[in-house]
Amino acid sequence: MSNKSGLLSKLVYAVAWLTGIIVSLAVGFGMIGKTLTVPWFSPIVSVSAGWVVVVLTVLGAILAIFDSL
């Protein structure tokens, strides 16, 4: 029974991790494309923050994959 529990736990973790990656990329690209903006920031700050989110998300995903190998 504990083997199934461990497998289910890993599956839930993987789904949550993948969901976080997808949401982070969606927010980052939304900020880059000026679909998502922060009203009290200038557009260049929002676009720059979007690029930071995208780059760090991709970098974090690559490092997490290498760490799991």
Stockholm file with secondary structure:
# STOCKHOLM 1.0

chainA/1-69         MSNKSGLLSKLVYAVAWLTGIIVSLAVGFGMIGKTLTVPWFSPIVSVSAGWVVVVLTVLGAILAIFDSL
#=GR chainA/1-69 SS CHHHHHHHHHHHHHHHHHHHHHHHHHHHHHHHTTSSCCTTSCHHHHHHHHHHHHHHHHHHHHHHHHHHC
#=GC SS_cons        CHHHHHHHHHHHHHHHHHHHHHHHHHHHHHHHTTSSCCTTSCHHHHHHHHHHHHHHHHHHHHHHHHHHC
//
